[in-house]
Amino acid sequence: MDLFFQTLLNGLLQSGIYALVASGLALAVGVVGIVNFAHGEFLMIGAFLAWGLSSYLGVDPLLSLPLAAVAVFAVGALTYRVSIRHVLLAPELNQMLLTFGLGILLQNLALMLLGGNTRTVTTSYQGSSLSLGELSVGGPKAVAFGLAVAILAGLYGVLYRTNLGRQMRAVAQNRRGSQLIGINVDRVYLIAFGVACALAAVAGVLVAVLLFASPTVGLVFALKAFAIIVMAGLGNLTGVLWASVVLGVSEALVQTYVPGGGGWSDAVFFLLIFATLVFRSFRGAR
């Protein structure tokens, strides 16, 4: 029984990072209306920023979170200005090709500049752990989960308690109607896309602390973020939370109880997407 609860706890803690990545992707889809296939590469930038600041300047990776968020917000805003805004009214295929090509560009730039080797971040608290009765959890995992919860709470506070958040929700519901009542839709799109990229970068910093940084580190997390927003419903930020928990706990259960589960855990999100689509097909057929 202790093993079961330990597995649930591990899955819950892992879901924090998944929710961060998926919330950014859901924001881009829900507000801006674009599926960003380069989302994982912005996570990769955050991971390398954490590694670089730690390795060369001795900055604790967790202290680099604000810098990574601001820097990648600026990169995301610039990306929106230079490219994304010009395809918002184009066919969806054009949008997908643009963001897919942007992802390939960023990934190959990282490979050219930094090489293909993984980079690890060393901290004084990396081997620490916390005891919760019979259960235990790694200190960095607990801190990462706490930070993810705090950041997501801040995001939801902005969306539902501020004028900017109300503008974002208005634009997500009706772009033309928002323009008619005086909302600067282009400004809202720029901020929403920048925030989406910043959330991915923050998740990247946490990934660098828990795992490593590499040019391809964002790919798996981006795929899992897509699985989460499919389960939650495209652009459904509230649904992202429970879908992240479902994915994190499912992976942990597979790793613990399925023979050779370590190899199967990365396929869990494909099975969840399939199950979600089948379920919705049956509901739609009724």
Contacts in CASP RR format, 6 or more apart in sequence:
PFRMAT RR
TARGET T0000
AUTHOR 0000-0000-0000
METHOD contacts of the structure
MODEL  1
MDLFFQTLLNGLLQSGIYALVASGLALAVGVVGIVNFAHGEFLMIGAFLA
WGLSSYLGVDPLLSLPLAAVAVFAVGALTYRVSIRHVLLAPELNQMLLTF
GLGILLQNLALMLLGGNTRTVTTSYQGSSLSLGELSVGGPKAVAFGLAVA
ILAGLYGVLYRTNLGRQMRAVAQNRRGSQLIGINVDRVYLIAFGVACALA
AVAGVLVAVLLFASPTVGLVFALKAFAIIVMAGLGNLTGVLWASVVLGVS
EALVQTYVPGGGGWSDAVFFLLIFATLVFRSFRGAR
2 134 0 8 1.000
2 135 0 8 1.000
3 256 0 8 1.000
5 134 0 8 1.000
5 135 0 8 1.000
6 135 0 8 1.000
6 136 0 8 1.000
7 249 0 8 1.000
7 252 0 8 1.000
7 253 0 8 1.000
7 255 0 8 1.000
7 256 0 8 1.000
7 257 0 8 1.000
8 249 0 8 1.000
8 252 0 8 1.000
9 132 0 8 1.000
9 135 0 8 1.000
9 137 0 8 1.000
10 137 0 8 1.000
10 141 0 8 1.000
10 252 0 8 1.000
11 245 0 8 1.000
11 248 0 8 1.000
11 249 0 8 1.000
11 251 0 8 1.000
11 252 0 8 1.000
12 145 0 8 1.000
12 245 0 8 1.000
12 248 0 8 1.000
12 249 0 8 1.000
13 137 0 8 1.000
13 141 0 8 1.000
13 142 0 8 1.000
13 144 0 8 1.000
13 145 0 8 1.000
14 141 0 8 1.000
14 248 0 8 1.000
14 251 0 8 1.000
14 252 0 8 1.000
15 244 0 8 1.000
15 245 0 8 1.000
15 247 0 8 1.000
15 248 0 8 1.000
15 249 0 8 1.000
16 144 0 8 1.000
16 145 0 8 1.000
16 148 0 8 1.000
16 149 0 8 1.000
16 152 0 8 1.000
16 244 0 8 1.000
17 144 0 8 1.000
17 148 0 8 1.000
17 203 0 8 1.000
17 206 0 8 1.000
17 207 0 8 1.000
17 210 0 8 1.000
17 221 0 8 1.000
18 221 0 8 1.000
18 224 0 8 1.000
18 225 0 8 1.000
18 228 0 8 1.000
18 244 0 8 1.000
18 247 0 8 1.000
18 248 0 8 1.000
19 148 0 8 1.000
19 152 0 8 1.000
19 228 0 8 1.000
19 240 0 8 1.000
19 241 0 8 1.000
19 244 0 8 1.000
19 245 0 8 1.000
20 148 0 8 1.000
20 151 0 8 1.000
20 152 0 8 1.000
20 199 0 8 1.000
20 200 0 8 1.000
20 202 0 8 1.000
20 203 0 8 1.000
20 206 0 8 1.000
21 39 0 8 1.000
21 40 0 8 1.000
21 43 0 8 1.000
21 199 0 8 1.000
21 200 0 8 1.000
21 203 0 8 1.000
21 221 0 8 1.000
21 222 0 8 1.000
21 224 0 8 1.000
21 225 0 8 1.000
22 224 0 8 1.000
22 225 0 8 1.000
22 228 0 8 1.000
22 229 0 8 1.000
22 232 0 8 1.000
22 240 0 8 1.000
22 243 0 8 1.000
22 244 0 8 1.000
23 152 0 8 1.000
23 155 0 8 1.000
23 199 0 8 1.000
23 237 0 8 1.000
23 240 0 8 1.000
24 39 0 8 1.000
24 195 0 8 1.000
24 196 0 8 1.000
24 197 0 8 1.000
24 199 0 8 1.000
24 200 0 8 1.000
24 225 0 8 1.000
25 36 0 8 1.000
25 39 0 8 1.000
25 196 0 8 1.000
25 200 0 8 1.000
25 222 0 8 1.000
25 225 0 8 1.000
25 226 0 8 1.000
25 228 0 8 1.000
25 229 0 8 1.000
26 229 0 8 1.000
26 232 0 8 1.000
26 234 0 8 1.000
26 235 0 8 1.000
26 236 0 8 1.000
26 237 0 8 1.000
26 240 0 8 1.000
27 192 0 8 1.000
27 195 0 8 1.000
27 196 0 8 1.000
27 199 0 8 1.000
27 235 0 8 1.000
27 237 0 8 1.000
28 34 0 8 1.000
28 35 0 8 1.000
28 36 0 8 1.000
28 39 0 8 1.000
28 192 0 8 1.000
28 193 0 8 1.000
28 196 0 8 1.000
29 35 0 8 1.000
29 36 0 8 1.000
29 229 0 8 1.000
29 234 0 8 1.000
29 235 0 8 1.000
30 172 0 8 1.000
30 234 0 8 1.000
30 235 0 8 1.000
31 168 0 8 1.000
31 171 0 8 1.000
31 172 0 8 1.000
31 188 0 8 1.000
31 189 0 8 1.000
31 192 0 8 1.000
32 80 0 8 1.000
32 84 0 8 1.000
32 88 0 8 1.000
32 189 0 8 1.000
32 192 0 8 1.000
32 193 0 8 1.000
32 196 0 8 1.000
33 88 0 8 1.000
34 84 0 8 1.000
34 87 0 8 1.000
34 88 0 8 1.000
34 95 0 8 1.000
34 99 0 8 1.000
34 193 0 8 1.000
35 92 0 8 1.000
35 95 0 8 1.000
35 96 0 8 1.000
35 99 0 8 1.000
36 99 0 8 1.000
36 193 0 8 1.000
36 196 0 8 1.000
37 96 0 8 1.000
37 99 0 8 1.000
37 100 0 8 1.000
37 101 0 8 1.000
37 102 0 8 1.000
37 103 0 8 1.000
37 222 0 8 1.000
38 99 0 8 1.000
38 100 0 8 1.000
38 101 0 8 1.000
38 102 0 8 1.000
38 103 0 8 1.000
38 106 0 8 1.000
39 196 0 8 1.000
39 197 0 8 1.000
39 200 0 8 1.000
39 222 0 8 1.000
39 225 0 8 1.000
40 103 0 8 1.000
40 200 0 8 1.000
40 218 0 8 1.000
40 219 0 8 1.000
40 221 0 8 1.000
40 222 0 8 1.000
40 225 0 8 1.000
41 102 0 8 1.000
41 103 0 8 1.000
41 106 0 8 1.000
41 107 0 8 1.000
41 110 0 8 1.000
41 218 0 8 1.000
42 72 0 8 1.000
42 75 0 8 1.000
42 76 0 8 1.000
42 106 0 8 1.000
42 197 0 8 1.000
42 200 0 8 1.000
42 201 0 8 1.000
43 200 0 8 1.000
43 201 0 8 1.000
43 203 0 8 1.000
43 204 0 8 1.000
43 207 0 8 1.000
43 217 0 8 1.000
43 218 0 8 1.000
43 221 0 8 1.000
43 222 0 8 1.000
44 106 0 8 1.000
44 107 0 8 1.000
44 110 0 8 1.000
44 204 0 8 1.000
44 213 0 8 1.000
44 214 0 8 1.000
44 215 0 8 1.000
44 216 0 8 1.000
44 217 0 8 1.000
44 218 0 8 1.000
45 68 0 8 1.000
45 71 0 8 1.000
45 72 0 8 1.000
45 75 0 8 1.000
45 106 0 8 1.000
45 110 0 8 1.000
45 201 0 8 1.000
46 68 0 8 1.000
46 72 0 8 1.000
46 200 0 8 1.000
46 201 0 8 1.000
46 202 0 8 1.000
46 204 0 8 1.000
46 205 0 8 1.000
46 208 0 8 1.000
46 213 0 8 1.000
47 204 0 8 1.000
47 205 0 8 1.000
47 207 0 8 1.000
47 208 0 8 1.000
47 212 0 8 1.000
47 213 0 8 1.000
47 214 0 8 1.000
47 217 0 8 1.000
47 218 0 8 1.000
48 110 0 8 1.000
48 114 0 8 1.000
48 119 0 8 1.000
48 208 0 8 1.000
48 213 0 8 1.000
49 64 0 8 1.000
49 67 0 8 1.000
49 68 0 8 1.000
49 71 0 8 1.000
49 72 0 8 1.000
49 201 0 8 1.000
49 205 0 8 1.000
50 61 0 8 1.000
50 64 0 8 1.000
50 68 0 8 1.000
50 121 0 8 1.000
50 204 0 8 1.000
50 205 0 8 1.000
50 208 0 8 1.000
50 209 0 8 1.000
50 213 0 8 1.000
51 61 0 8 1.000
51 119 0 8 1.000
51 120 0 8 1.000
51 121 0 8 1.000
51 208 0 8 1.000
51 213 0 8 1.000
52 119 0 8 1.000
53 59 0 8 1.000
53 61 0 8 1.000
53 64 0 8 1.000
53 67 0 8 1.000
54 60 0 8 1.000
54 61 0 8 1.000
54 64 0 8 1.000
54 121 0 8 1.000
54 122 0 8 1.000
54 123 0 8 1.000
55 119 0 8 1.000
55 121 0 8 1.000
60 123 0 8 1.000
61 121 0 8 1.000
61 123 0 8 1.000
61 205 0 8 1.000
61 208 0 8 1.000
61 209 0 8 1.000
62 143 0 8 1.000
62 147 0 8 1.000
62 205 0 8 1.000
62 209 0 8 1.000
64 205 0 8 1.000
65 147 0 8 1.000
65 202 0 8 1.000
65 205 0 8 1.000
68 198 0 8 1.000
68 201 0 8 1.000
68 202 0 8 1.000
68 204 0 8 1.000
68 205 0 8 1.000
69 198 0 8 1.000
69 201 0 8 1.000
69 202 0 8 1.000
70 198 0 8 1.000
71 201 0 8 1.000
72 194 0 8 1.000
72 197 0 8 1.000
72 198 0 8 1.000
72 200 0 8 1.000
72 201 0 8 1.000
73 194 0 8 1.000
73 195 0 8 1.000
73 197 0 8 1.000
73 198 0 8 1.000
73 201 0 8 1.000
75 197 0 8 1.000
76 193 0 8 1.000
76 194 0 8 1.000
76 197 0 8 1.000
76 198 0 8 1.000
77 190 0 8 1.000
77 191 0 8 1.000
77 193 0 8 1.000
77 194 0 8 1.000
79 102 0 8 1.000
79 193 0 8 1.000
79 197 0 8 1.000
80 189 0 8 1.000
80 190 0 8 1.000
80 193 0 8 1.000
80 194 0 8 1.000
81 190 0 8 1.000
83 98 0 8 1.000
83 102 0 8 1.000
84 98 0 8 1.000
84 99 0 8 1.000
84 189 0 8 1.000
84 193 0 8 1.000
85 186 0 8 1.000
85 189 0 8 1.000
85 190 0 8 1.000
87 94 0 8 1.000
87 95 0 8 1.000
87 98 0 8 1.000
88 95 0 8 1.000
88 189 0 8 1.000
107 215 0 8 1.000
107 216 0 8 1.000
108 215 0 8 1.000
110 215 0 8 1.000
111 215 0 8 1.000
114 215 0 8 1.000
115 215 0 8 1.000
116 214 0 8 1.000
116 215 0 8 1.000
117 214 0 8 1.000
118 212 0 8 1.000
118 213 0 8 1.000
118 214 0 8 1.000
118 217 0 8 1.000
119 208 0 8 1.000
119 212 0 8 1.000
119 213 0 8 1.000
119 214 0 8 1.000
120 212 0 8 1.000
120 213 0 8 1.000
121 208 0 8 1.000
121 209 0 8 1.000
121 212 0 8 1.000
121 213 0 8 1.000
123 140 0 8 1.000
123 209 0 8 1.000
125 139 0 8 1.000
125 140 0 8 1.000
125 143 0 8 1.000
126 140 0 8 1.000
126 209 0 8 1.000
127 138 0 8 1.000
127 139 0 8 1.000
127 140 0 8 1.000
128 138 0 8 1.000
128 139 0 8 1.000
128 140 0 8 1.000
129 136 0 8 1.000
129 137 0 8 1.000
129 138 0 8 1.000
129 139 0 8 1.000
130 136 0 8 1.000
130 137 0 8 1.000
130 138 0 8 1.000
130 139 0 8 1.000
130 142 0 8 1.000
140 209 0 8 1.000
140 210 0 8 1.000
141 210 0 8 1.000
144 206 0 8 1.000
144 209 0 8 1.000
144 210 0 8 1.000
147 202 0 8 1.000
147 206 0 8 1.000
148 203 0 8 1.000
148 206 0 8 1.000
151 199 0 8 1.000
151 202 0 8 1.000
152 241 0 8 1.000
155 195 0 8 1.000
155 199 0 8 1.000
155 237 0 8 1.000
156 237 0 8 1.000
158 164 0 8 1.000
158 165 0 8 1.000
159 165 0 8 1.000
159 168 0 8 1.000
159 169 0 8 1.000
159 237 0 8 1.000
164 188 0 8 1.000
164 191 0 8 1.000
167 178 0 8 1.000
167 183 0 8 1.000
167 188 0 8 1.000
168 188 0 8 1.000
168 191 0 8 1.000
168 192 0 8 1.000
170 177 0 8 1.000
170 178 0 8 1.000
170 181 0 8 1.000
170 183 0 8 1.000
171 178 0 8 1.000
171 183 0 8 1.000
171 185 0 8 1.000
171 188 0 8 1.000
171 189 0 8 1.000
171 192 0 8 1.000
172 235 0 8 1.000
175 185 0 8 1.000
178 185 0 8 1.000
178 188 0 8 1.000
179 185 0 8 1.000
203 221 0 8 1.000
204 213 0 8 1.000
204 217 0 8 1.000
204 218 0 8 1.000
204 221 0 8 1.000
207 213 0 8 1.000
207 217 0 8 1.000
207 218 0 8 1.000
207 221 0 8 1.000
211 217 0 8 1.000
220 266 0 8 1.000
223 269 0 8 1.000
224 247 0 8 1.000
224 269 0 8 1.000
226 273 0 8 1.000
227 243 0 8 1.000
227 247 0 8 1.000
227 269 0 8 1.000
227 270 0 8 1.000
227 272 0 8 1.000
227 273 0 8 1.000
228 240 0 8 1.000
228 243 0 8 1.000
228 244 0 8 1.000
228 247 0 8 1.000
228 269 0 8 1.000
229 235 0 8 1.000
229 236 0 8 1.000
229 240 0 8 1.000
229 243 0 8 1.000
230 273 0 8 1.000
230 276 0 8 1.000
230 277 0 8 1.000
231 239 0 8 1.000
231 243 0 8 1.000
231 246 0 8 1.000
231 247 0 8 1.000
231 272 0 8 1.000
231 273 0 8 1.000
231 276 0 8 1.000
232 238 0 8 1.000
232 239 0 8 1.000
232 240 0 8 1.000
232 242 0 8 1.000
232 243 0 8 1.000
233 239 0 8 1.000
246 272 0 8 1.000
247 268 0 8 1.000
247 269 0 8 1.000
247 272 0 8 1.000
250 268 0 8 1.000
250 272 0 8 1.000
251 265 0 8 1.000
251 268 0 8 1.000
254 261 0 8 1.000
254 262 0 8 1.000
254 264 0 8 1.000
254 265 0 8 1.000
254 268 0 8 1.000
255 261 0 8 1.000
255 262 0 8 1.000
255 265 0 8 1.000
258 264 0 8 1.000
END
